[in-house]
Structure formats: structure tokens, C-alpha cells
Amino acid sequence: MYPIKQASNQDAEEILALTKLAYMSEAEIYNDYTIHPLTQTLEKKESFESILC
């Protein structure tokens, strides 16, 4: 069993990759790969900070 812990900024890269995987099927359905979750970058740090708090 894995313990659940709060994510930190160090986890941002993995969270971004997981988010992109999760939204890829939606992008394929609508043939739109410009939806926000797929265009998000690590440089847009403020969006990660709002998720992690």
C-alpha cells in the first residue's frame, strides 16, 4: 500500500505528463490538440501552484 501525500512543485513534471495523458482521448474525440491541459507547460508555474495548494 502506498501512502498518500500532498504533491509539491517537485512533482509538477510528472503531474503535467499525467494530465496530458488524461486529456489526450478528449483531444482525439474533438480533433483539437490545443485544449488548455495539452498546451500547459512547466513555465506556467502559477497554474500548478493553484492545483497543489
N, C-alpha and C positions, 0 to 999 in steps of 0.2 A: 504494500500500500504506500502511495506517495503522499507526503504532507502537502497541504495547500498553503501557499504563502503569497503575499502581495507581490505583484510584479514591480520591478524597478526600471529605471532608464537603461540599465544594462541589458534588459530583456527586450528592448524596443525592436531590435533587428529580427528576432525570432517572432515577435508578435506581428510585425509587418508582413513577414513571409506567410504566416498562418492566415492572416486577414486576406492577403491576395489569393491564396488557395481557396478560401471560403467563398470569395466573390467571383471567382473565375467562371463558375457554372452560370451565374446570373448574367455575366458579360456575354457568354456564349449564346444564351437564350435570346437576348436583345441585340446581339451583334454590336455591342457598344463596349469597347475596352477603355473608354475614357471616364467611367464612373469613378467617383472620388476614392473609394478604397483601393482601386488599382493604380491610381496616379499618385497616391501618397508616397512621400519619401521620408527618409530619416532626417533630412534637413528641416522638415516641417515639424519640429520637435514639440511645438505647443499643442498639437493635436494628441500626441502621446501623453503629454503631461496631464491633459484633461481626462484621459482614459485611466491613467494609473492612480489618480488621487481618489 
